[in-house]
Amino acid sequence: MKLHRLLALALCGCLLMSGCQKADDDTPSPDSPAPSGPSASPDETHTRAALCYSAADTLDPYQAQTRVNRELTPLLYEGLTNAEKDWTVTNELAASVEQTDPTHLQVTLRQDAKFSDGSAVTPADIIASLKLAKASGAYEELVANIRSIDKKLLVTLATADTVNPQAALSFPIVRREKTAVLGTGLYMSDTETDALIANPHHPVKPTTTRWELADITERKDMRYALSAGNIALYTTDLTDSQTPAISGDVRQETVTLNHLIYLGVSAKQPYAAAEFRAGLSAALDRTTLCSNGFAGYATPATTPFIPTWKPSAALSGASVSENIEQTIEKWKVLGYNNLDNGSTSAGQKELPQPELLVCKDNAFHVSAANLIADQLGRAGLTVTVKAEKESDYRARVQSGRFDLYLGEIRLANDNNLRPWLTAYGIASAGVPTEAKTAYSAYLAGETSLADFNLAFTESWPFIPLAWRVGAVICASSLQGLSLSGSDFYNGIQHLVL
């Protein structure tokens, strides 16, 4: 049974915009103290079964603030369903989920669904957990289309969704007690010893029955602890723009995340013209952008659907390599006629000189923005990169005061495009009504995925660029990990230490 991963808290309530986080020195000082907990003695060669967490934070999935604690959620809690490695949906606490019509799902609970104290999971727990999810910045986007769940576990959707509505049921099911938050996961929290121990009431029995928790939240301290054998692994989603330093007897495993990096395009002319956007897209070398702008921790995006999701495999999208000739042909339709040297011929309109807005606190994004400016320059477009602090960047994007901007959103487990549709979402700037209508028709089963993808390319003011890649850094001897985009710890219950 696979476990789902808690969604990261998003900027602007439901959305992660550009990962505006300052990069820190990832190199541990020779004088750095060893992390808390017992250290391996010189004659010990095994890796300690320990994971990073923040002792100052909670493990409550709806209250946790730190990344290290949020990423432990799949070990402690389950949803009615779960998003698997290829983003297909499987039942978890649900025995079955039947879609009775485009706006209703009927859930049947597993008869053996129990919390870690042995008590049965009830419909009241499901309803209470949905209420918590809707009030949580980490989950509100995932459950946004769930209007209600009644005592018979009939799920009512706000709008029709026949594509992947079951994935929205992957929010954690909890029961809040006076002194604890109960879950149904493979592990439960032992607060007296700062450890995760096997949940005796879970039907699957993990090979590794105990994981100590080491109070380590800084990357440089994680590296030190891993080298010393004091932890088994640490994770990174690379939103801090710090590339992992792999040295000694350690290795990394990577996974494509559902963090979509894109170029936002103004709703004003000439940028709003479909031909102009198509020309911009054709001029971009996405492969170079990923390898140089994101230090290899990104994979090209040619559609708004993650390539590891099976239905997206057959979609045709933008080229991963630049095609300047195609760019020029697209822009000729609008009256621009660039020559090889970047100048214009007599009587033709001059290309605009756009400003590319980027959050200056994200080193990867700044690097990528400069590469985009260079690539568009080869098509004759003079682009000025404007790096703003996070608050100013967000304010300008929300108010539409940009020509182009580099953005990033994290999609929910259902890979729904709501961050571009909701009125309060920062990435919704400039989305035309007809585009929203086209997406609603696709979700309702009235049009195909291929037809919607074409509509997205022609009318949505966004150009997909890349999917962010995350990594787990672990001891070389560690075997059994099976990373998924929704769970860094997938397979950890059977790790061979």
Secondary structure, DSSP 8 states (H G I E B T S, - for coil): ----------BTTTB--TT-------S--TT----SS----TT--S---EEEE-TTS---TTT--SHHHHTTHHHH---SEEE-TTS-EEESSEEEEEEEETTEEEEEE-TT-B-TTS-B--HHHHHHHHHHHHT-TTTTTTTTTEEEE-TT-EEEESS---SSGGGGGGS---EE-SS-EE--SSEEEETTTTEEEE-TTSSS--SS-EEEEEE--SHHHHHHHHHTTSSSEEEE-STT-------SSEEEEEEEEEEEEEEEE-SSTTTTSHHHHHHHHHT--HHHIIIIISTT-EEE-SSSS-TTSGGGGG-----SS--HHHHHHHHHTTTB-B-TTS-B-TTSB-----EEEEETT-HHHHHHHHHHHHHHHTTT---EEEEE-HHHHHHHHHHT--SEEEEEEE--TT---GGGTSTT-GGGTT--HHHHHHHHHHHTTSS-HHHHHHHHHHH-SEEEEEEEEEEEEEETT-B----BTTBTTTTGGG-B-
